């Protein structure tokens, strides 16, 4: 199945979060879709990330990651650790898993310019940040995102997709119930 990496797919705001968000409908395993299931999905992501990711990246990310299994383990460690961090839990084991996965990915990177190494560095920078309330989970799709708004008030990863869907759904429910203005 062909898939386009659009700006919406990079609404996490940081490479590590965009990589974690590559699993669509993660919370619903029977419906979830792994966009990195095939190697060509990884290559397309790396190519699109150089222009669409909000985080500065090398002009060209080398593909594939040095070790695909290590990269996918890093992606899962990123998702588990940052999701629990947003939810207010403090699990040192998940942090250790993230650090181990990042270290393994960096050790396997031949020159540090591949997608895996760039993702590991992005995750480590984010993990080192103090919790300032900017890391969030989208109220619509469940993706992780970094809130860059001045007042930290974003509720959706992307207003043009998730925000509009939530607002349209709310409007539809009010209209259906007879309470729409």
C-alpha positions as CSV (number, residue, x, y, z in Angstrom):
1,X,0.0,0.0,0.0
2,X,1.4,3.4,-1.0
3,X,1.6,6.0,1.8
4,X,2.6,9.6,1.6
5,X,4.6,11.3,4.4
6,X,2.7,14.6,4.7
7,X,3.4,17.5,7.1
8,X,0.7,16.1,9.4
9,X,2.7,13.0,9.9
10,X,5.5,15.1,11.3
11,X,3.4,17.0,13.8
12,X,5.3,15.5,16.8
13,X,7.7,18.5,16.6
14,X,10.8,16.3,17.3
15,X,12.2,13.5,15.3
16,X,12.0,11.0,18.2
17,X,8.3,11.7,18.6
18,X,7.6,11.6,14.8
19,X,9.3,8.1,14.8
20,X,7.2,7.0,17.7
21,X,4.1,8.2,15.9
22,X,4.8,6.0,12.9
23,X,2.5,3.4,14.4
24,X,-1.0,4.5,13.6
25,X,-3.8,3.6,16.1
26,X,-1.2,2.2,18.6
27,X,-3.8,1.9,21.4
28,X,-6.0,-0.4,19.2
29,X,-3.8,-3.3,18.3
30,X,-6.4,-5.0,16.0
31,X,-6.5,-1.8,13.9
32,X,-3.0,-0.4,14.3
33,X,-0.7,0.1,11.3
34,X,3.1,0.1,11.5
35,X,4.3,2.5,8.8
36,X,7.8,1.0,9.2
37,X,6.7,-2.6,8.6
38,X,8.5,-2.6,5.2
39,X,11.9,-1.2,4.6
40,X,10.6,1.2,1.9
41,X,8.5,2.9,4.5
42,X,11.6,3.6,6.5
43,X,13.4,5.0,3.5
44,X,10.4,7.2,2.5
45,X,10.2,8.5,6.1
46,X,13.9,9.4,6.2
47,X,13.6,11.3,3.0
48,X,10.5,13.2,4.1
49,X,11.9,13.9,7.6
50,X,14.8,16.0,6.2
51,X,12.3,18.6,4.9
52,X,9.1,18.1,7.1
53,X,10.5,17.4,10.6
54,X,10.5,20.5,12.8
55,X,13.8,19.5,14.4
56,X,16.9,20.4,12.4
57,X,18.3,17.3,10.7
58,X,21.2,16.5,8.3
59,X,20.3,17.3,4.7
60,X,20.3,13.6,4.0
61,X,19.7,10.9,6.5
62,X,21.5,7.7,5.4
63,X,19.2,4.7,5.1
64,X,18.6,2.1,6.2
65,X,19.4,2.4,9.9
66,X,22.5,0.3,10.7
67,X,20.3,-2.3,12.5
68,X,16.6,-2.3,11.7
69,X,15.7,-4.4,14.8
70,X,17.6,-2.0,17.0
71,X,15.9,1.0,15.4
72,X,12.4,-0.5,15.9
73,X,13.3,-1.3,19.6
74,X,14.4,2.3,20.0
75,X,11.0,3.5,18.5
76,X,9.1,1.4,21.0
77,X,11.3,2.5,24.0
78,X,10.7,6.1,23.0
79,X,6.9,5.6,22.9
80,X,6.8,3.8,26.2
81,X,9.0,6.2,28.1
82,X,7.6,9.5,26.9
83,X,4.0,8.3,27.1
84,X,4.4,7.3,30.7
85,X,6.2,10.6,31.3
86,X,3.3,12.6,30.0
87,X,0.9,10.6,32.1
88,X,2.9,11.5,35.2
89,X,4.4,8.2,36.0
90,X,8.1,8.0,36.9
91,X,9.4,4.6,35.8
92,X,13.1,4.4,36.1
93,X,13.0,1.0,34.3
94,X,11.5,2.6,31.2
95,X,14.2,5.3,31.2
96,X,16.8,2.6,31.5
97,X,15.2,0.8,28.5
98,X,15.3,4.1,26.5
99,X,18.9,4.7,27.3
100,X,19.9,1.2,26.5
101,X,18.1,1.3,23.1
102,X,19.6,4.7,22.3
103,X,23.1,3.5,23.2
104,X,22.7,0.3,21.1
105,X,21.5,2.3,18.1
106,X,24.3,4.8,18.4
107,X,26.9,2.1,18.7
108,X,25.6,0.4,15.6
109,X,25.6,3.6,13.5
110,X,28.7,3.6,11.3
111,X,29.0,7.4,11.0
112,X,26.2,8.9,13.1
113,X,24.3,10.3,10.2
114,X,21.7,7.6,9.7
115,X,18.1,7.7,10.8
116,X,18.7,5.6,13.9
117,X,21.5,7.8,15.3
118,X,19.6,11.0,14.6
119,X,16.5,9.5,16.3
120,X,18.5,8.4,19.3
121,X,20.1,11.8,19.7
122,X,16.6,13.4,19.5
123,X,15.2,11.1,22.2
124,X,18.2,11.7,24.5
125,X,17.8,15.5,24.2
126,X,14.1,15.2,25.0
127,X,14.8,12.9,27.9
128,X,17.3,15.4,29.3
129,X,14.8,18.2,29.3
130,X,13.1,19.1,32.5
131,X,9.4,18.3,32.5
132,X,7.9,21.7,31.5
133,X,4.5,20.5,30.4
134,X,5.3,20.8,26.7
135,X,5.3,17.0,26.0
136,X,1.7,15.9,25.4
137,X,-0.5,13.3,24.0
138,X,-3.0,14.3,21.3
139,X,-6.6,14.3,22.6
140,X,-7.8,13.0,19.2
141,X,-5.3,10.5,17.8
142,X,-3.1,9.6,20.8
143,X,0.1,10.7,19.1
144,X,2.9,12.2,21.2
145,X,3.8,15.8,20.4
146,X,5.9,18.7,21.7
147,X,3.8,21.8,22.4
148,X,5.7,24.9,21.1
149,X,2.9,27.3,21.8
150,X,3.6,30.3,24.1
151,X,1.1,29.3,26.7
152,X,1.4,25.5,26.4
153,X,-2.2,25.2,25.5
154,X,-2.2,22.9,22.5
155,X,-4.5,19.9,22.9
156,X,-3.9,18.3,19.4
157,X,-0.9,17.3,17.5
158,X,-2.2,19.1,14.5
159,X,-5.0,21.6,14.4
160,X,-5.7,21.2,10.7
161,X,-6.4,17.4,11.1
162,X,-7.0,16.3,14.7
163,X,-8.3,19.7,16.0
164,X,-10.8,20.0,13.1
165,X,-11.9,16.4,13.6
166,X,-12.6,16.9,17.3
167,X,-14.4,20.2,16.7
168,X,-16.5,18.8,13.9
169,X,-17.4,15.8,16.0
170,X,-18.4,18.0,18.9
171,X,-20.5,20.2,16.5
172,X,-22.2,17.1,15.0
173,X,-23.1,15.8,18.5
174,X,-24.6,19.1,19.5
175,X,-26.6,19.4,16.3
176,X,-27.8,15.8,16.6
177,X,-29.0,16.5,20.1
178,X,-30.8,19.7,19.0
179,X,-28.5,22.0,20.9
180,X,-26.4,23.5,18.2
181,X,-26.4,27.2,17.7
